Amino acid sequence: MEWLKDRSNFPPALPEHDGLDGVCVGYIQEKAQLSQSTISNYMGLLKQTGFVIAERHGQWTFYRRDEENIQAFLTAFQDELLKT
């Protein structure tokens, strides 16, 4: 999640992907040094929780943070912790 805050944490997008939001799952896999299936599983869980948005472009899947949902979670979590 931290890496996805800043696109510059990854190699530049391929010319045909320039202008697309998010990071290709292959770049995430390369940076994490984990298998494609492991990264896909992790990213699928993050998508299910609403922390990332996945967009398919041809054979490529791009992920980006869902800042609105992340903030809503953090607010709810903080509210729950501070309940008296």
Summary of the structure (lengths in Angstrom):
residues: 84
radius of gyration: 14.6
end to end distance: 30.7
largest distance: 53.5
contacts: 194
relative contact order: 0.17
helix: 55%
strand: 17%
